[in-house]
Amino acid sequence: MDRRTPVVVIFRGGNGALAVARTLGRLRIPVYLIAAKGASIIEHSRYWVRRFWWDFSLPAEDSRRFLLDVADRIGTRAILLTLSDWAAIFIEENAQALGERFTFPRGPAPIVKKLANKWEMFSLATTHGIPTPQTTLPRSRDEVRAFLETARFPIVMKAADPSLPYVPGKMIVHNPCDLLEKFDRDASLGPLNLILQEYIPGSAESVWMCNAYFGKRSECKAVFTGKKLRQVDETGVASLAVCAPNKTVADQTLRFMQAVGYEGAVGIGYRYDARDGLYKLLDVNARVSGVFRLFRATNGLDIVRICYLDLTGQTVPRSDLEAGRKWMLEDDIWAARASTKKGELTFKQWLTSLRGVKETHWFAVDDPKPGLVWLRNWIWPALISKFKRRSEANPEKVPSKVWKRAAKQSVERPEAARPPPSPR
């Protein structure tokens, strides 16, 4: 492999950027990070050749100039990648200027922003015959009330356009009162930016994922499928997943992406609807997926490595799915704990489910610091909280020096109380 071309990763959410640094860094490919300083654990990876800090709240014109300046400082043409919808849209909208210094997938017509917009994605899927949950785009409270006349709960509420200043979080609502209350709240915070979507019943295992890479003229270079085994919460971030062949999911992905002329890496989510036997499109991530390392092929390649080979003009060999391979996000500990409390999972069943895990997100023997920082950020607040509860119950049993030190450390590390965002 020719490894001379460097890679620049724009990080603005999506901690899967850590996996990009590792998968390319292990091949001795130089990888650079552009991020807001202190924004994530991923900046601690030893595989970043250099980190460039940037404030993404600044105008797009400033961000464009900054990227061009980064290209000058690197000194050679680099590949530009991201795991953020915002950054993927930014790259597409500034393709002409950025294309003078960077290499990245560019289709014949803009499509990234349309696929990132959940309403436009729904319209495109419907046009090209791809099954999808019924979706509506409310423009007023009256339209929401009209929708409620025939709606079946629960309903999924999520942002329509991720590029707008206000992006409401994804949530599942179970009754009309909650829906109206959340709609009114979002309407008061900024321009309306949400869709209402049919909820498809089923466990995490009904959700299938497809990662693929399309080269020039939408030629498919690789397509991998797998499914979730567990997820962090009901809104759907995978915490345990397994590679498994699914011809229907793969065929729908190829048909949809080639129909819209897509080029580049893509991660798509589907849910199997037992009511009609269809795999229905949930999301299209028109960029590198945060769980792309689940889909490591039998030849060692993954979507990012395949992308690198293609964009550097090298031969992309056939890559076959490693069926049975599992990937775990360490947050699965908490997902399993929640299932255990509900009586849905035993400790023995959880341990059994981890058989076949070949890779975790935060921890890696050859790159330990991100995992250690993750552990500190999760475990330390829990220990402090437990210590405080016990000391408040039995203050006479706690030495004053220990209490003062714990109190001081909990104040010095307020950020530790906030768990890191999960990869998407």
Backbone torsions as a table, in degrees:
resi	resn	phi	psi	omega
1	MET	NA	134.0	172.8
2	ASP	-78.8	115.6	-173.2
3	ARG	-107.6	14.0	-171.8
4	ARG	-75.2	-27.2	-177.6
5	THR	-75.3	122.1	178.1
6	PRO	-77.4	166.0	178.8
7	VAL	-126.5	134.4	175.9
8	VAL	-111.6	127.5	-179.4
9	VAL	-111.0	121.2	175.0
10	ILE	-88.3	119.5	179.8
11	PHE	-109.2	116.3	170.0
12	ARG	-143.4	65.7	-172.6
13	GLY	96.8	154.8	-178.9
14	GLY	87.5	79.3	-174.6
15	ASN	-68.6	3.3	172.2
16	GLY	-63.5	-10.9	175.7
17	ALA	-58.7	-27.1	175.8
18	LEU	-60.6	-41.9	179.7
19	ALA	-66.1	-31.0	176.3
20	VAL	-64.9	-45.9	178.9
21	ALA	-58.8	-40.7	-177.0
22	ARG	-73.7	-46.2	-175.6
23	THR	-66.1	-33.5	177.2
24	LEU	-86.0	-39.0	-179.7
25	GLY	-61.8	-34.4	178.3
26	ARG	-66.4	-19.9	175.5
27	LEU	-93.8	5.3	-179.4
28	ARG	65.8	31.0	172.6
29	ILE	-89.9	127.6	-179.5
30	PRO	-66.8	128.1	-177.5
31	VAL	-125.4	130.3	-178.7
32	TYR	-114.9	147.7	-179.4
33	LEU	-114.9	135.7	169.6
34	ILE	-117.6	118.4	-175.2
35	ALA	-157.1	167.8	170.9
36	ALA	-79.3	129.1	-174.2
37	LYS	-59.8	132.7	178.3
38	GLY	75.2	11.6	-174.7
39	ALA	-80.1	-21.7	-173.8
40	SER	-158.6	161.0	176.0
41	ILE	-65.9	-26.1	-172.4
42	ILE	-59.9	-24.5	-177.1
43	GLU	-66.3	-12.2	-177.7
44	HIS	-85.8	-2.4	-179.7
45	SER	-64.3	140.2	179.7
46	ARG	-76.3	-10.1	-175.6
47	TYR	-84.6	-9.2	175.2
48	TRP	-73.1	124.2	176.3
49	VAL	-68.3	-39.4	178.9
50	ARG	-157.7	150.2	178.8
51	ARG	-115.6	131.5	176.1
52	PHE	-112.1	126.2	-177.4
53	TRP	-95.7	137.5	-177.1
54	TRP	-149.4	145.9	177.0
55	ASP	-96.5	105.4	-174.9
56	PHE	-76.0	-3.6	176.9
57	SER	-79.4	-10.2	178.8
58	LEU	-71.6	162.3	-179.1
59	PRO	-56.7	151.4	-178.0
60	ALA	-57.8	-34.5	179.9
61	GLU	-62.1	-38.9	177.5
62	ASP	-66.4	-40.1	178.7
63	SER	-64.4	-38.7	178.5
64	ARG	-63.7	-45.2	178.7
65	ARG	-63.1	-38.1	179.8
66	PHE	-63.5	-44.1	179.1
67	LEU	-61.4	-41.9	178.6
68	LEU	-65.2	-35.1	176.4
69	ASP	-67.0	-39.0	176.2
70	VAL	-60.4	-42.5	178.2
71	ALA	-59.2	-41.1	178.5
72	ASP	-64.2	-39.6	-178.2
73	ARG	-71.2	-32.0	176.0
74	ILE	-69.6	-36.9	172.6
75	GLY	90.1	0.7	177.7
76	THR	-152.3	160.9	-179.4
77	ARG	-65.7	131.3	-176.6
78	ALA	-122.1	159.1	173.3
79	ILE	-84.0	137.5	-178.0
80	LEU	-110.2	121.0	-179.6
81	LEU	-128.9	160.3	175.1
82	THR	-155.2	160.1	172.9
83	LEU	-120.1	19.3	-178.1
84	SER	-114.8	133.5	176.2
85	ASP	-59.6	-45.0	-178.4
86	TRP	-57.3	-47.7	-177.4
87	ALA	-67.8	-36.6	178.8
88	ALA	-63.4	-40.6	177.1
89	ILE	-66.9	-41.6	179.1
90	PHE	-59.9	-44.2	179.6
91	ILE	-62.7	-42.9	-179.8
92	GLU	-64.0	-42.7	-177.5
93	GLU	-71.5	-21.4	-179.5
94	ASN	-116.1	27.3	-173.7
95	ALA	-59.5	-38.2	-176.1
96	GLN	-65.5	-46.9	-179.5
97	ALA	-70.3	-45.4	-177.9
98	LEU	-69.9	-28.5	-179.0
99	GLY	-65.8	-15.4	177.6
100	GLU	-73.5	-23.7	-176.7
101	ARG	-120.3	-20.6	-175.8
102	PHE	-122.8	159.2	172.0
103	THR	-111.6	133.0	177.5
104	PHE	-160.1	159.5	-179.9
105	PRO	-62.1	133.4	179.2
106	ARG	-138.2	113.5	178.2
107	GLY	-77.7	173.4	-179.1
108	PRO	-67.8	-22.8	179.9
109	ALA	-145.2	151.0	179.1
110	PRO	-59.1	130.2	-179.6
111	ILE	-141.1	-19.5	-175.5
112	VAL	-59.6	-47.7	-177.4
113	LYS	-64.2	-35.7	179.0
114	LYS	-67.3	-39.3	-179.8
115	LEU	-73.3	-31.0	178.4
116	ALA	-72.7	-30.1	178.0
117	ASN	-77.0	115.7	-172.5
118	LYS	-62.8	-31.1	179.3
119	TRP	-74.0	-44.4	178.9
120	GLU	-67.5	-35.0	176.1
121	MET	-61.5	-43.1	177.7
122	PHE	-60.3	-43.4	-179.5
123	SER	-64.5	-42.8	179.4
124	LEU	-64.6	-43.7	-179.7
125	ALA	-61.5	-43.1	179.2
126	THR	-62.5	-42.3	179.8
127	THR	-60.3	-39.0	-175.0
128	HIS	-99.0	13.6	172.9
129	GLY	72.9	27.6	177.1
130	ILE	-94.7	122.5	-178.8
131	PRO	-58.3	139.4	-179.3
132	THR	-153.7	152.1	176.9
133	PRO	-62.2	149.3	176.3
134	GLN	-62.5	134.4	-173.2
135	THR	-136.4	145.6	175.3
136	THR	-134.6	151.8	179.8
137	LEU	-115.5	95.2	-177.6
138	PRO	-74.5	137.8	179.6
139	ARG	-107.9	-10.0	-179.2
140	SER	-157.7	169.3	178.1
141	ARG	-65.5	-33.7	178.5
142	ASP	-63.7	-37.1	179.0
143	GLU	-68.7	-34.1	175.9
144	VAL	-64.9	-43.0	178.9
145	ARG	-62.5	-39.8	178.1
146	ALA	-65.5	-37.9	177.6
147	PHE	-63.3	-36.9	-176.9
148	LEU	-67.0	-19.9	-178.2
149	GLU	-64.9	-28.1	-178.6
150	THR	-123.0	1.0	-174.5
151	ALA	-70.8	147.2	173.3
152	ARG	-114.0	128.5	-177.5
153	PHE	-94.5	154.9	3.9
154	PRO	-74.6	163.5	179.2
155	ILE	-124.1	140.8	176.5
156	VAL	-93.8	126.5	174.4
157	MET	-110.8	129.6	176.8
158	LYS	-154.7	164.5	-176.9
159	ALA	-65.0	143.1	176.3
160	ALA	-83.9	-49.5	-174.2
161	ASP	-119.7	110.1	-178.2
162	PRO	-73.3	-7.9	-177.7
163	SER	-91.0	-7.8	179.9
164	LEU	-76.8	158.1	-178.8
165	PRO	-58.3	-39.2	179.3
166	TYR	-107.8	119.1	-179.6
167	VAL	-122.0	102.7	179.9
168	PRO	-66.7	151.9	179.8
169	GLY	-75.3	158.7	178.3
170	LYS	-79.4	137.8	179.6
171	MET	-154.4	161.7	176.9
172	ILE	-113.6	125.3	-179.5
173	VAL	-110.7	147.8	-170.3
174	HIS	-114.6	-2.9	179.3
175	ASN	-156.6	161.0	-177.0
176	PRO	-59.6	-37.8	-178.4
177	CYS	-61.7	-46.2	179.1
178	ASP	-63.8	-39.2	-178.9
179	LEU	-63.7	-46.7	179.8
180	LEU	-64.5	-39.6	179.9
181	GLU	-63.3	-44.6	-179.8
182	LYS	-70.0	-35.1	177.1
183	PHE	-64.0	-46.2	179.6
184	ASP	-61.3	-39.9	179.6
185	ARG	-64.3	-46.5	179.4
186	ASP	-64.6	-37.8	179.6
187	ALA	-65.0	-29.6	-179.6
188	SER	-79.9	-16.4	-175.7
189	LEU	-92.8	-16.4	-179.6
190	GLY	172.0	-175.3	178.6
191	PRO	-57.8	144.1	-179.2
192	LEU	-56.9	127.2	-176.0
193	ASN	-148.4	59.8	179.2
194	LEU	-150.1	157.8	174.3
195	ILE	-121.6	157.5	174.0
196	LEU	-113.5	126.7	-171.7
197	GLN	-128.8	142.7	175.2
198	GLU	-57.3	135.0	176.6
199	TYR	-90.9	127.0	178.4
200	ILE	-96.8	118.2	-177.7
201	PRO	-67.5	151.5	178.2
202	GLY	147.5	160.9	178.9
203	SER	-81.2	179.4	178.2
204	ALA	-58.6	-31.4	-176.8
205	GLU	-70.7	-7.9	175.9
206	SER	-85.3	-4.9	-179.3
207	VAL	-95.1	123.9	178.9
208	TRP	-110.5	146.1	-179.8
209	MET	-121.4	145.5	177.2
210	CYS	-132.8	125.1	173.2
211	ASN	-112.5	132.9	-177.9
212	ALA	-145.6	163.5	174.3
213	TYR	-133.5	131.4	-179.5
214	PHE	-118.6	127.7	178.7
215	GLY	-90.0	-153.5	-179.6
216	LYS	-59.0	141.9	-178.8
217	ARG	55.8	32.3	175.5
218	SER	59.6	29.7	176.0
219	GLU	-72.0	124.7	-177.7
220	CYS	-77.3	118.6	179.5
221	LYS	-93.0	-25.4	179.4
222	ALA	-165.7	145.6	174.6
223	VAL	-145.4	126.1	-177.9
224	PHE	-125.4	145.4	178.3
225	THR	-128.3	154.7	177.9
226	GLY	-167.3	176.4	-179.7
227	LYS	-138.4	158.4	176.6
228	LYS	-74.4	149.1	170.0
229	LEU	-111.5	-33.3	173.4
230	ARG	-149.3	160.8	177.6
231	GLN	-138.3	157.4	-173.9
232	VAL	-61.3	-43.5	178.9
233	ASP	-151.7	-176.8	-174.1
234	GLU	-69.8	-12.6	178.7
235	THR	-84.5	-9.8	161.3
236	GLY	112.0	12.1	177.5
237	VAL	-75.2	124.6	-176.3
238	ALA	-68.3	135.6	173.1
239	SER	-113.4	-21.9	174.5
240	LEU	-146.3	128.8	-176.8
241	ALA	-144.4	159.7	-177.3
242	VAL	-136.8	144.2	174.6
243	CYS	-75.6	132.8	179.0
244	ALA	-155.4	138.5	180.0
245	PRO	-71.1	138.6	175.5
246	ASN	-148.1	98.7	-174.6
247	LYS	-62.9	-37.9	-179.0
248	THR	-62.9	-47.1	179.4
249	VAL	-63.0	-43.1	179.6
250	ALA	-64.1	-44.7	-178.1
251	ASP	-64.9	-40.8	178.9
252	GLN	-64.5	-38.5	178.8
253	THR	-63.8	-48.1	179.6
254	LEU	-60.9	-45.5	-176.6
255	ARG	-63.8	-42.0	-177.5
256	PHE	-70.4	-49.4	-176.8
257	MET	-66.0	-38.0	178.9
258	GLN	-72.7	-29.9	178.0
259	ALA	-66.8	-34.7	-178.6
260	VAL	-95.3	1.8	177.1
261	GLY	72.3	34.8	-176.0
262	TYR	-77.5	142.4	174.6
263	GLU	-132.1	134.2	178.6
264	GLY	122.3	-171.1	178.4
265	ALA	-81.0	147.4	179.9
266	VAL	-149.5	145.4	173.8
267	GLY	-126.3	124.3	-175.2
268	ILE	-124.2	139.0	177.3
269	GLY	-109.7	137.3	177.0
270	TYR	-128.5	156.8	172.4
271	ARG	-128.4	131.7	177.9
272	TYR	-77.2	124.6	179.9
273	ASP	-100.4	104.4	-177.5
274	ALA	-65.1	-16.3	-178.0
275	ARG	-71.1	-31.4	180.0
276	ASP	-131.7	2.0	176.2
277	GLY	74.3	20.6	-178.6
278	LEU	-106.2	147.8	171.4
279	TYR	-93.4	112.9	-171.0
280	LYS	-104.8	134.6	-176.7
281	LEU	-66.5	128.3	177.7
282	LEU	-104.9	-51.8	-176.1
283	ASP	-146.5	150.4	171.2
284	VAL	-122.3	114.9	174.9
285	ASN	-96.4	97.3	-174.7
286	ALA	-81.0	62.0	179.6
287	ARG	-176.1	-173.0	179.1
288	VAL	-66.0	132.9	179.6
289	SER	-78.6	147.2	-180.0
290	GLY	-68.0	-17.0	-179.9
291	VAL	-111.4	27.8	-174.4
292	PHE	-62.7	-24.1	-178.7
293	ARG	-74.6	-12.0	170.3
294	LEU	-59.0	-39.4	-172.1
295	PHE	-94.1	56.2	173.7
296	ARG	-82.9	123.9	-175.0
297	ALA	-76.0	170.5	-178.8
298	THR	-65.0	-22.4	178.3
299	ASN	-91.8	6.0	177.5
300	GLY	91.5	-7.3	-179.8
301	LEU	-82.8	155.4	171.3
302	ASP	-134.9	-178.9	-175.3
303	ILE	-60.1	-39.2	-179.0
304	VAL	-68.1	-43.0	178.4
305	ARG	-66.0	-37.6	176.6
306	ILE	-64.6	-42.1	176.7
307	CYS	-59.3	-43.1	-179.8
308	TYR	-61.8	-46.5	179.1
309	LEU	-59.8	-44.4	-176.7
310	ASP	-66.7	-45.4	-176.8
311	LEU	-73.0	-17.6	176.0
312	THR	-98.1	8.7	175.2
313	GLY	75.4	19.8	179.7
314	GLN	-95.8	161.5	-178.5
315	THR	-68.9	132.4	176.6
316	VAL	-100.9	109.8	-178.6
317	PRO	-73.6	162.7	175.3
318	ARG	-63.1	135.2	-177.6
319	SER	-125.5	119.7	-177.1
320	ASP	-101.5	144.8	-179.3
321	LEU	-62.6	135.7	173.6
322	GLU	-90.6	84.4	-175.9
323	ALA	-60.6	137.3	179.8
324	GLY	93.0	-11.4	178.3
325	ARG	-67.4	134.1	-179.9
326	LYS	-116.6	149.2	176.7
327	TRP	-129.4	142.0	-178.0
328	MET	-132.4	134.5	166.9
329	LEU	-89.6	131.1	-173.5
330	GLU	-59.0	-20.3	175.3
331	ASP	-61.5	-9.5	178.3
332	ASP	-59.9	-24.3	176.4
333	ILE	-57.7	-44.4	-177.8
334	TRP	-76.5	-34.9	176.9
335	ALA	-63.4	-42.1	178.7
336	ALA	-66.8	-37.6	179.2
337	ARG	-62.4	-42.4	179.0
338	ALA	-63.5	-40.1	179.1
339	SER	-67.3	-34.8	178.8
340	THR	-65.5	-41.3	179.1
341	LYS	-63.5	-30.7	179.9
342	LYS	-83.4	-4.9	-178.5
343	GLY	80.3	14.7	-177.6
344	GLU	-91.1	-12.6	-173.5
345	LEU	-151.8	140.5	173.6
346	THR	-103.5	163.8	179.3
347	PHE	-61.2	-40.0	179.1
348	LYS	-64.0	-41.2	178.5
349	GLN	-64.6	-36.7	177.8
350	TRP	-63.9	-46.7	179.0
351	LEU	-60.6	-41.1	179.4
352	THR	-63.1	-37.2	-178.2
353	SER	-66.9	-19.3	-178.2
354	LEU	-83.3	-7.9	176.0
355	ARG	-61.2	132.6	-179.0
356	GLY	95.3	-3.1	177.0
357	VAL	-69.5	116.6	-178.0
358	LYS	-100.0	-16.6	-175.6
359	GLU	-157.5	142.4	173.2
360	THR	-114.4	165.3	-174.1
361	HIS	-76.9	-53.0	-173.1
362	TRP	-86.2	-38.1	-172.7
363	PHE	-93.2	133.8	174.3
364	ALA	-150.5	133.6	-176.6
365	VAL	-59.9	-38.8	-177.0
366	ASP	-85.8	-1.8	-179.7
367	ASP	-148.3	69.0	-167.6
368	PRO	-76.7	-24.8	-169.8
369	LYS	-60.3	-45.5	178.9
370	PRO	-56.5	-39.6	178.9
371	GLY	-65.8	-39.0	179.5
372	LEU	-68.2	-38.5	177.6
373	VAL	-67.2	-41.6	176.0
374	TRP	-58.5	-44.8	-179.0
375	LEU	-61.8	-43.0	178.9
376	ARG	-62.4	-44.5	-177.1
377	ASN	-67.6	-25.8	178.8
378	TRP	-92.0	-47.2	-171.7
379	ILE	-77.3	-41.0	-174.9
380	TRP	-57.8	-50.0	178.7
381	PRO	-59.1	-36.5	179.7
382	ALA	-65.2	-41.9	179.3
383	LEU	-65.8	-43.2	179.7
384	ILE	-62.1	-44.3	-179.6
385	SER	-62.3	-43.7	179.8
386	LYS	-65.0	-40.5	179.8
387	PHE	-63.1	-41.9	-179.0
388	LYS	-64.7	-42.1	-179.9
389	ARG	-62.1	-43.4	-179.3
390	ARG	-69.1	-39.5	-178.0
391	SER	-70.0	-34.0	177.8
392	GLU	-69.7	-30.8	178.5
393	ALA	-76.4	-35.0	-179.9
394	ASN	-134.4	68.7	-174.9
395	PRO	-61.7	-28.2	-176.6
396	GLU	-72.0	-16.5	-178.3
397	LYS	-91.9	-2.1	-176.8
398	VAL	-107.4	119.8	176.9
399	PRO	-58.9	138.9	-176.1
400	SER	-59.8	-35.8	-179.0
401	LYS	-65.2	-39.2	179.4
402	VAL	-65.1	-44.3	179.9
403	TRP	-61.9	-45.5	-178.6
404	LYS	-64.0	-39.9	-179.6
405	ARG	-66.1	-43.0	179.2
406	ALA	-64.4	-41.8	179.2
407	ALA	-63.3	-42.2	180.0
408	LYS	-63.7	-43.7	-178.5
409	GLN	-67.3	-34.3	179.0
410	SER	-68.2	-28.4	177.0
411	VAL	-78.6	-37.8	-178.2
412	GLU	-69.8	-23.4	-177.2
413	ARG	-119.9	57.5	-178.8
414	PRO	-63.3	-28.9	-178.6
415	GLU	-68.5	-20.6	-179.2
416	ALA	-67.0	-20.8	-179.8
417	ALA	-75.6	-11.9	-179.9
418	ARG	-102.4	119.1	179.6
419	PRO	-66.8	148.0	179.1
420	PRO	-67.7	148.1	177.8
421	PRO	-65.2	149.1	-178.6
422	SER	-84.9	156.9	177.2
423	PRO	-69.7	147.3	179.5
424	ARG	-131.7	NA	NA
